[in-house]
Amino acid sequence: MDFESRTVRRALATWKDSPDKDTSRRFSNTAEPLRQELIRHLTPVPQVTGQLVAMRADLLSMAQKDSALAALNYDLPRLVSSWFNRGFLVLRPISWDDLRRRLEPPDQRCFAFFIRL
């Protein structure tokens, strides 16, 4: 058993002995993989969303060959989907001219978010 697993088990045991707000928070923080925190630190970086989408595309093929990358391939969509949670999105109309301006440079991409009902 590696260090991370022992630490998570210890935090879980502490929570089971004393299930309060502090031990719950400690367990939650301990159980979260460090790779998720790394990705979360990237969020303020300008234009990182497109880079993360490209990284996920690479991971889809690489994770099949490397089991260490499979966990990251699992975490990345979960984190990105939490960023685009309905509560964080703002719906605003844009004009045809604004849309054309946004798509004008040849390397621009257009994305749409759809809500499952």
C-alpha positions in Angstrom: 0.0 0.0 0.0 1.4 3.4 -1.0 1.7 6.5 1.2 -1.4 8.1 -0.4 -3.6 5.1 0.3 -2.4 4.9 3.9 -3.1 8.6 4.4 -6.6 8.3 3.0 -7.4 5.2 5.1 -6.2 7.0 8.2 -8.3 10.1 7.5 -11.3 7.8 6.9 -10.8 6.0 10.1 -10.5 9.3 12.0 -13.8 10.4 10.4 -15.5 7.1 11.3 -14.3 7.6 15.0 -15.5 11.2 15.1 -17.8 12.1 12.1 -17.8 15.9 12.4 -17.2 18.8 10.1 -13.5 19.0 10.6 -12.8 15.3 10.1 -15.1 15.2 7.1 -13.2 18.1 5.5 -9.9 16.5 6.3 -11.0 13.2 4.7 -12.3 15.0 1.6 -9.1 17.0 1.2 -7.0 13.9 1.7 -9.0 11.7 -0.7 -8.8 14.2 -3.5 -6.0 13.2 -5.9 -3.2 15.8 -6.2 -3.6 15.7 -10.0 -7.1 17.3 -9.6 -5.6 20.1 -7.6 -3.0 20.6 -10.3 -5.7 20.9 -13.0 -7.7 23.2 -10.7 -4.7 25.6 -10.4 -4.7 25.9 -14.2 -8.1 27.4 -14.3 -7.0 31.1 -14.0 -4.6 30.7 -16.9 -5.9 32.5 -19.9 -7.3 30.3 -22.7 -6.5 27.1 -20.7 -9.9 25.5 -21.5 -8.9 24.9 -25.1 -5.6 23.5 -24.0 -7.3 21.1 -21.5 -9.7 19.9 -24.3 -6.7 19.2 -26.5 -4.9 17.4 -23.6 -8.0 15.3 -23.1 -8.0 14.3 -26.8 -4.4 13.2 -26.4 -5.2 11.3 -23.2 -8.0 9.3 -24.8 -5.5 7.4 -26.9 -2.5 7.5 -24.5 -4.5 6.2 -21.5 -5.2 2.9 -23.3 -1.5 2.3 -23.4 -0.5 3.8 -20.0 -2.5 2.9 -16.9 -1.0 5.8 -15.0 -2.7 8.2 -17.4 -6.0 6.5 -17.1 -6.7 8.1 -13.7 -6.0 11.6 -15.2 -8.3 10.7 -18.1 -11.0 10.0 -15.6 -10.4 13.2 -13.5 -10.2 15.7 -16.3 -13.8 15.5 -17.6 -15.2 15.5 -14.1 -13.3 18.7 -13.3 -14.1 20.4 -16.6 -17.8 19.5 -16.2 -17.9 21.1 -12.8 -16.5 24.3 -14.3 -19.4 24.4 -16.7 -22.0 23.7 -14.1 -25.3 25.4 -14.8 -24.9 27.6 -11.8 -21.7 29.1 -13.1 -22.9 29.8 -16.6 -24.4 33.0 -17.8 -26.7 33.0 -20.8 -26.4 36.1 -22.9 -27.6 36.8 -26.5 -24.9 37.7 -29.0 -25.5 39.5 -32.3 -24.6 38.1 -35.7 -21.9 40.7 -36.0 -20.4 39.7 -32.6 -20.4 36.1 -33.6 -18.7 36.9 -36.9 -16.1 39.0 -35.1 -15.4 36.1 -32.7 -14.9 33.6 -35.5 -13.0 36.0 -37.8 -9.4 34.8 -37.2 -8.8 31.6 -39.0 -7.8 29.6 -35.9 -10.9 30.5 -33.8 -13.3 27.8 -32.7 -16.9 28.0 -31.7 -18.2 26.0 -28.8 -21.8 25.5 -27.6 -23.0 24.2 -24.2 -26.2 22.2 -24.1 -28.1 21.3 -21.0 -29.5 17.8 -20.7 -33.1 17.9 -19.5 
